[in-house]
Amino acid sequence: MHKQNHTQKSAIGGQAVIEGVMFKSRRAWAVAVRQPGGGIKLKSEPLKTHAGEKVPFIRGVFILFYTLLLGMKALEFSARVVSEEEEKPISAFQMGLTLVVAMTAAAGLFLFLPLYVAKLAGSFVPAVAHSGILFNLVDGVVRVLLFLLYIWAIGLWKEIGRIFEYHGAEHKVIHAYEAGAMDMEKIKNESPLHPRCGTSFLLIVLVLSILVFSIVPRGWPFYVKFLSRFALMPFIAGLSYEMLKAGARYESNPVVRLLVLPGLALQRLTTGEPDEKQLEVSLKAFEGVMSFEEGPAWSGGKGVE
């Protein structure tokens, strides 16, 4: 057991992958995956520090984009381990193409479709068409409902259910790390929910987008409204990240505890109760990333998940 040193702070975050977990710190990232034969394969690499990570509001966009790239690399690695394929590096073109396709699909589902539904609603309900508040409320509510439906639907797949269990394993290890007790029995008893999870971040983005998109003039053409959402998304992502950071700083405040409840409730859809073997994989990934940190292996503080 190791006592946590609160004078040294290290932002540790994670992500579940296929039969594994990826962790990222400021200095490195590591991914551990359960092999078909029962072993655990670990990959860890150092990271370069970029100036964009330290600038408020801008850092949220930078970190989100960088995390997406690392997440794709971790997923690709896990898929190859599980399928027992020879590891091959992802080319910049492949990574860029995958990111473009994923972002296009997300934009269509969570930006275009809700806006179009709000426009259709205005055709049947004149009040929606003539009120910017009602129009953006319909747009926002549809966006949130689509997100919840999407999370629920993919959770029905057995393979995704396994990933959600690894998501819970990731959170349990982070909880134990923050408590300063990294033995397996302690990890088992931790909660699979975490207030600084990326799921909570996405929920903040969705809710905040309702408010921010309301500044778009009601009289603008449909295609201009749609394009304006792309222009506003970096601002929304940056502001959402700062809100999540502020929540982590004042998490003992009763008001903050109340505000994080919706995010924790949503995580009941995106996390599962892991078994000991899944916890072993998560702990292995955590040890991999912490091997790059200075000082005792478990020194550090609280970072955004």
Secondary structure, 3 states (H helix, E strand, C coil): CCCCCCCCCCCCEEEEECCEEEEECCCEEEEEEECCCCCEEEEEEECCCCHHHHCCCHHHHHHHHHHHHHHHHHHHHHHHHHHCCCCCCCCHHHHHHHHHHHHHHHHHHHHHHHHHHHHHHHHHCHHHHHCHHHHHHHHHHHHHHHHHHHHHHHCCCHHHHHHHHHHHHHHHHHHHHHHCCCCHHHHHCCCCCCCCCHHHHHHHHHHHHHHHHCCCCCCCCHHHHHHHHHHHHHHHHHHHHHHHHHHHHCCCCHHHHHHCHHHHHHHHHHCCCCCHHHHHHHHHHHHHHHCCCCCCCCCCCCCCC
